[in-house]
Amino acid sequence: MKSVVVVGSQWGDEGKGKIVDWLSSQADIIVRFQGGHNAGHTLVIDGVIYKLRLLPSGIVRKNKISIIGNGVVVDPWALLEEIKEIKSKGVKVDENNLILSESANLILPFHKEMDEIREDAAGKSKIGTTRRGIGPAYEDKIGRRSIRVMDLVSEKDLDNRLEIALIHHNSIRKGLGKKIFKKDKLKKDLLKIAPEILKFSQPVWKKIDEYKTKGKKILFEGAQGILLDVDHGTYPFVTSSNTVASSAATGSGCGPNTINYVLGITKAYTTRVGAGPFPTELKDSIGEKLGTKGKEFGTVTSRKRRCGWFDGVLVRQTIKISGINGIALTKLDVLDELDEIKMCIAYEIDGKKIDYLPAAAADQLRVKPIYKIFKGWKSSTQGIREFDKLPENAKIYVKELEKFIQAKISSISTSAERKDTILIENVF
C-alpha cells in the first residue's frame, strides 16, 4: 500500500485538479480532506470540461472510490447540485463510488449569510472570501455547535443541534441589526434532502483502515494552497482550515504514518485570488499577459487572479512546512512568449536581505523581491511530453527552479489536457 498527498504549494489555483486526475489513474481511492465548495478544480478530459468543487477529482474515473472526509465542510444542497451536474455529463455517482464522512460538518444558509454580512461590513479590511459560508461553518465546528451529517438521521437531534447553533447566530444577527434566522423552515428543508445525503454517509476512518489493510493505493487531495493555511499562511488573508499535508491525516481519520509521499503542485509563475500580500505581483502588461494566456479566472467564483513572477522563497518555505517530497510544475507553457523571466530568490526589508516571508502581515506587505533573471525561450512548450524536447532555456529555468526550492521536480504539465505531462518520477 502506498498513499500520496497532493497539496498546493502557493496560494491555490496551481492546477491540482489535472494532476490529481492524472495520478488517480494509478490510485484506488481518492480522498478530499479539507476545505469546502470554495475550492474549484477544473479537469479537461477529451475536450470535456469538468468543474468540481466538493467532489474529489477521481469521481470522473471509472472503478475508483471517492471520499469526502470529516475535515471538509459540506453545503448539502451544493453537493447534490454538483452530483446532478456531473451526472449530466455521463459520470456515474452513487453510494458505491462516493463516500461522505458521517462526521463532516454542514454549511447551512445562515453561515453563508454571516459570511456576506461580515465581509460587507469589513470595508477596506475585507479578507476576500468566496462568501460561501466556509469560515462561519468552521467557526461553529470549533465552537462545538455545528450540525454534522450524522445529525440528519434524527429529527429530534437535528432540532436540538439547530437550536444551539441559532442561539449563537441570532445573537450576532440581532447585534448587527439583521433579522433572526427561523429554525423550522431550515429543519424542514434539511429533512427533505436528508435521505439523499445520508445514502453516501459512512465512517470514513473505518473505510480507509479497511482499504489500507487490503493494500489499496490512496490519493489524498487538498484544496487551496499552503499559503492560505490558517496557521502557516499569510494570516489573516487565509482560508479557515489547515491546508498543509498533515491535515490529510486529521481530515480523514488515518494516522500520519499512512502518508508515504507528499506532492506539491506548483505553478511556473505565481497567482493569488482576493486580498493579501503578494511580493512578486505584476501590475503591468506582463501580469496581464500571464493572466490572459493562463486563463487565470477562478473555477468557483470567476474572479480574476492576480499574477506575478515565480516566488522561490515562498515555495521553498512551503516545501519545508508541509514536508513536500516532490513538485509537479504546472503551466510552464504560459511563459512561452516572454523575452525574459524572473524568479524571486530573496526579499529586502528595511535595507536587510532575508530568505523567508516574515509572519507579520505588515512586514509581508513591505518586503521587496530580489530577482534572478532568465532568458525566455520564445517557442512553444505546449503539449511536450519529454523533458529533452523542451527548449534549452526552458530546461535551464526548470533546473534552476528545482535547485533553488530544494525539492525534486517529479513532473511538468505543458497544457490543461490530462496527457500533456512530462513524467520525471512516478510518485506511486
C-alpha positions in Angstrom: 0.0 0.0 0.0 1.2 3.5 -0.8 -0.5 6.8 -0.1 0.2 10.1 -1.7 -1.0 13.6 -0.5 -1.4 16.3 -3.1 -1.2 19.9 -1.8 -0.9 23.3 -3.4 2.5 24.9 -2.6 1.3 28.5 -3.3 -2.0 30.4 -2.9 -4.1 27.7 -4.6 -5.1 27.5 -8.2 -1.9 25.7 -9.1 -3.6 23.1 -11.3 -4.2 20.4 -8.6 -7.3 19.1 -10.4 -5.5 17.9 -13.5 -2.6 16.4 -11.5 -4.9 14.6 -9.1 -6.9 13.3 -12.1 -3.7 12.2 -13.8 -2.5 10.4 -10.6 -5.9 8.9 -9.9 -5.4 6.5 -12.8 -2.9 4.7 -10.5 -4.8 5.1 -7.3 -7.8 3.1 -6.0 -9.2 5.7 -3.5 -9.3 9.5 -3.8 -9.9 11.5 -0.6 -10.8 15.2 -0.1 -9.7 16.1 3.4 -10.3 19.9 4.0 -12.0 23.0 2.6 -15.4 23.3 1.1 -17.1 24.3 -2.2 -15.0 27.4 -2.2 -12.2 25.4 -3.9 -12.6 24.6 -7.6 -10.7 22.0 -9.6 -11.0 22.1 -13.4 -10.4 19.0 -15.4 -10.2 18.8 -19.2 -10.7 15.2 -20.5 -11.0 14.5 -24.2 -12.2 18.1 -24.7 -14.9 17.9 -22.0 -14.6 20.3 -19.1 -15.5 19.2 -15.6 -15.6 21.8 -12.9 -15.5 20.2 -9.4 -16.0 21.9 -6.1 -16.8 19.3 -3.4 -16.4 16.1 -5.3 -12.9 14.6 -5.4 -11.3 14.7 -8.8 -11.2 10.9 -9.1 -15.0 10.9 -9.5 -14.7 11.3 -13.2 -12.7 8.0 -13.5 -14.4 4.6 -13.6 -13.8 2.0 -10.9 -12.4 4.5 -8.3 -13.8 5.3 -4.9 -14.1 9.0 -4.0 -14.3 10.1 -0.4 -15.3 13.4 1.2 -13.5 13.4 4.6 -14.5 14.7 8.0 -12.2 17.7 7.6 -14.4 19.1 4.7 -17.3 21.4 5.4 -20.2 20.4 3.2 -23.0 22.5 1.8 -25.5 19.7 1.3 -27.5 21.5 -1.4 -24.3 22.4 -3.3 -23.2 18.8 -3.1 -26.4 17.5 -4.6 -26.4 20.1 -7.3 -22.8 19.2 -8.2 -23.7 15.5 -8.3 -26.6 16.3 -10.6 -24.3 18.4 -12.8 -21.6 15.8 -13.1 -24.1 13.0 -13.8 -25.5 15.1 -16.7 -22.0 14.7 -18.4 -22.2 10.9 -18.2 -20.3 10.4 -15.0 -21.6 7.7 -12.6 -22.1 8.9 -9.0 -23.7 6.6 -6.4 -23.1 5.2 -3.0 -20.7 2.6 -4.5 -18.2 5.1 -5.7 -18.8 8.1 -3.4 -18.5 8.1 0.4 -19.3 11.1 2.7 -18.0 11.1 6.2 -20.7 10.9 8.8 -18.7 13.4 10.8 -18.4 16.1 8.2 -19.8 19.4 9.3 -22.6 21.1 7.3 -22.6 24.6 5.8 -26.1 26.0 6.3 -27.8 29.1 4.8 -27.1 31.2 8.0 -23.3 30.5 7.5 -23.4 32.0 4.0 -25.4 35.0 5.2 -23.0 35.6 8.0 -20.0 35.4 5.6 -21.7 38.0 3.4 -22.7 40.3 6.3 -19.2 40.3 7.8 -17.4 40.8 4.5 -19.6 43.7 3.5 -19.1 45.3 6.9 -15.3 45.0 6.7 -14.8 47.8 4.2 -11.1 48.1 3.4 -10.3 45.2 5.7 -12.0 42.6 3.5 -10.4 39.2 3.5 -11.6 38.4 0.1 -13.7 35.3 1.0 -15.8 33.5 -1.6 -18.9 34.2 0.5 -19.9 30.6 0.6 -20.1 30.3 4.4 -16.8 28.3 4.8 -15.4 30.4 7.6 -18.5 30.6 9.8 -19.0 26.8 9.3 -15.5 26.1 10.6 -16.1 28.5 13.5 -19.2 26.5 14.5 -17.2 23.3 14.3 -14.5 24.7 16.6 -17.3 26.2 18.8 -18.9 22.7 19.2 -22.3 23.9 17.9 -22.1 22.6 14.4 -24.6 20.4 12.6 -22.9 17.2 11.2 -24.0 14.8 8.5 -25.0 12.2 11.3 -27.4 14.8 12.8 -29.7 14.4 9.8 -30.6 10.8 10.9 -32.8 12.0 13.8 -35.4 14.9 13.6 -35.1 15.3 17.4 -31.3 15.5 17.3 -31.4 17.9 14.4 -33.9 20.2 16.1 -31.7 20.3 19.2 -28.5 21.0 17.2 -30.1 23.8 15.2 -31.4 25.3 18.4 -27.9 25.5 19.8 -26.4 26.9 16.6 -29.1 29.6 16.2 -28.8 30.9 19.8 -25.3 31.9 18.8 -26.0 33.2 15.3 -29.2 35.0 16.1 -27.5 36.9 19.0 -24.9 38.2 16.5 -27.6 38.9 13.9 -29.6 41.0 16.4 -26.4 42.9 17.3 -25.9 43.7 13.7 -29.5 44.8 13.2 -30.3 41.8 11.0 -33.4 39.6 11.1 -33.2 36.5 13.2 -33.0 33.2 11.4 -36.0 30.9 11.7 -35.4 27.3 12.6 -38.5 25.4 11.4 -38.2 26.0 7.7 -34.5 25.1 7.7 -35.2 21.9 9.6 -37.9 21.0 7.1 -35.6 21.7 4.2 -32.8 19.6 5.7 -35.1 16.7 6.5 -36.3 16.8 2.9 -32.8 16.2 1.4 -31.6 14.0 4.3 -32.2 10.7 2.6 -30.2 11.8 -0.5 -27.2 12.9 1.7 -27.3 10.0 4.2 -27.1 7.3 1.5 -23.5 8.4 1.0 -22.7 8.6 4.7 -20.2 6.1 6.3 -17.5 6.2 9.0 -14.6 7.2 6.7 -11.8 6.4 9.2 -13.1 2.8 9.2 -13.3 2.6 5.4 -9.8 4.0 5.0 -8.4 1.4 7.5 -10.1 -1.3 5.5 -8.6 -0.1 2.3 -5.1 0.1 3.9 -5.5 -3.5 5.1 -6.3 -4.5 1.5 -3.2 -2.8 0.2 -5.2 -0.2 -1.8 -3.4 2.9 -3.1 -4.9 6.1 -1.6 -4.6 9.6 -3.0 -5.4 12.5 -0.7 -6.5 15.6 -2.4 -6.0 19.0 -0.8 -7.8 22.3 -1.6 -6.4 25.8 -1.8 -2.7 26.2 -1.1 -0.3 26.1 1.8 0.0 30.0 1.8 -3.7 30.0 2.7 -3.3 27.7 5.7 -4.9 29.2 8.8 -1.7 28.6 10.8 1.1 28.9 8.2 -0.3 31.2 5.5 -0.4 35.0 5.0 -2.7 35.5 8.0 -5.4 37.0 8.3 -5.7 36.7 4.5 -6.1 32.9 4.6 -8.8 30.2 4.5 -10.4 28.7 7.6 -8.7 25.3 7.5 -5.3 23.7 7.6 -4.2 23.2 4.0 -0.8 21.5 4.8 -0.2 17.8 4.0 -0.5 16.7 7.7 -4.2 17.7 7.5 -4.8 14.6 5.3 -4.5 12.5 8.4 -6.8 14.6 10.7 -9.2 15.4 7.9 -9.9 11.7 7.0 -9.2 9.8 10.2 -6.0 8.0 9.4 -2.6 8.2 11.2 0.3 10.3 9.7 2.2 7.0 9.1 -0.4 6.4 6.3 1.3 9.1 4.2 4.2 7.9 2.1 4.8 10.8 -0.3 3.8 14.5 -0.4 3.5 16.1 -3.8 3.4 19.8 -4.0 1.6 21.3 -7.1 3.5 24.4 -8.1 2.7 26.9 -10.9 5.7 28.1 -13.0 4.7 31.6 -12.0 2.5 32.9 -9.1 -1.1 33.8 -8.8 -3.4 34.9 -5.9 -7.2 35.5 -5.6 -8.5 38.1 -3.2 -6.7 40.4 -0.9 -3.4 40.0 0.9 0.3 40.2 0.5 1.9 39.2 -2.9 5.5 40.2 -3.1 6.1 39.3 -6.8 2.8 40.7 -8.1 2.9 42.3 -11.6 0.5 45.1 -12.2 1.7 45.7 -15.8 1.3 44.3 -19.2 3.3 41.2 -18.3 1.0 40.4 -15.5 -2.0 40.9 -17.8 -0.4 38.6 -20.4 0.2 35.9 -17.8 -3.5 36.2 -16.7 -4.8 36.1 -20.2 -2.7 33.2 -21.5 -3.0 31.3 -18.3 -6.8 31.8 -18.2 -6.5 33.0 -14.6 -10.1 33.1 -13.5 -11.4 31.3 -10.5 -13.3 28.0 -11.2 -15.8 28.7 -8.5 -16.1 32.5 -8.4 -14.8 33.5 -11.9 -12.8 36.2 -10.1 -9.7 37.4 -11.9 -6.5 36.2 -10.3 -3.6 38.5 -9.5 -0.4 37.3 -11.4 3.3 37.6 -10.7 6.7 36.1 -11.1 7.6 32.7 -9.5 8.4 33.3 -5.9 11.1 30.7 -5.0 11.4 32.0 -1.4 7.7 31.2 -0.7 7.7 27.8 -2.4 10.9 26.8 -0.6 9.2 27.8 2.7 6.0 25.9 2.0 8.0 22.8 1.0 9.6 22.7 4.4 6.4 23.5 6.3 4.4 20.7 4.5 7.1 18.1 4.2 6.9 18.1 0.4 8.9 15.3 -1.3 8.4 16.3 -4.9 7.0 19.1 -7.1 4.6 18.9 -10.0 5.3 22.0 -12.1 2.3 23.3 -14.0 1.6 25.9 -16.7 5.1 26.1 -18.0 3.7 26.8 -21.4 2.2 30.1 -20.2 5.7 31.6 -20.1 6.5 30.6 -23.7 6.2 34.1 -25.3 8.2 36.1 -22.7 11.6 37.7 -23.6 12.8 37.3 -20.0 11.6 35.5 -16.9 12.2 36.4 -13.3 12.4 34.3 -10.2 12.4 35.7 -6.7 15.3 34.4 -4.7 15.3 36.7 -1.6 13.5 39.6 -0.1 14.7 43.0 1.1 13.0 44.8 4.0 14.4 47.9 5.8 17.6 47.5 3.9 18.1 44.0 5.1 18.1 40.9 2.9 16.0 37.9 4.3 15.4 34.4 2.9 11.9 33.8 4.2 8.5 35.5 4.4 8.0 37.1 7.9 4.9 36.2 9.9 3.6 39.7 10.5 1.1 40.9 7.8 2.6 44.4 7.9 6.0 43.1 7.1 4.7 40.8 4.4 3.2 43.8 2.7 6.6 45.7 2.8 9.0 43.1 1.6 10.5 43.7 -1.8 11.5 40.8 -4.1 15.1 40.3 -5.2 15.1 38.6 -8.6 17.3 36.3 -10.7 16.7 36.9 -14.4 16.5 34.2 -17.1 16.3 34.4 -20.9 12.9 33.4 -22.3 12.7 30.5 -24.8 10.3 32.2 -27.2 9.0 28.9 -28.5 6.1 26.6 -27.7 6.3 24.0 -25.0 2.6 23.3 -25.2 1.9 19.5 -25.4 5.6 18.4 -25.0 5.8 15.1 -23.1 9.6 14.6 -22.8 12.0 16.8 -20.9 14.7 16.6 -23.5 12.3 18.1 -26.1 11.9 21.3 -24.1 13.7 24.4 -25.4 17.1 24.8 -23.9 16.2 28.0 -22.0 13.1 26.3 -20.6 15.3 23.4 -19.3 17.7 25.9 -17.7 14.7 27.7 -15.9 13.3 24.4 -14.6 16.6 23.1 -13.4 17.5 26.4 -11.6 14.0 26.5 -10.1 14.4 22.9 -8.8 17.8 23.7 -7.3 16.6 26.8 -5.5 13.5 25.3 -3.9 15.4 22.2 -2.8 12.9 19.7 -3.9 12.8 17.4 -6.9 10.5 18.2 -9.8 8.7 14.9 -10.4 6.5 16.1 -13.4 5.9 19.1 -15.6 2.5 20.0 -17.1 2.5 21.6 -20.5 -1.2 22.1 -21.1 -4.6 21.5 -19.4 -5.0 18.2 -21.2 -4.5 15.1 -19.0 -1.9 13.5 -21.3 0.3 16.6 -21.8 2.6 15.9 -18.9 6.3 15.2 -18.7 6.8 12.4 -16.1 10.2 12.5 -14.4 9.5 10.5 -11.3 6.4 8.3 -10.6 5.2 9.1 -7.1 3.1 5.9 -6.7 
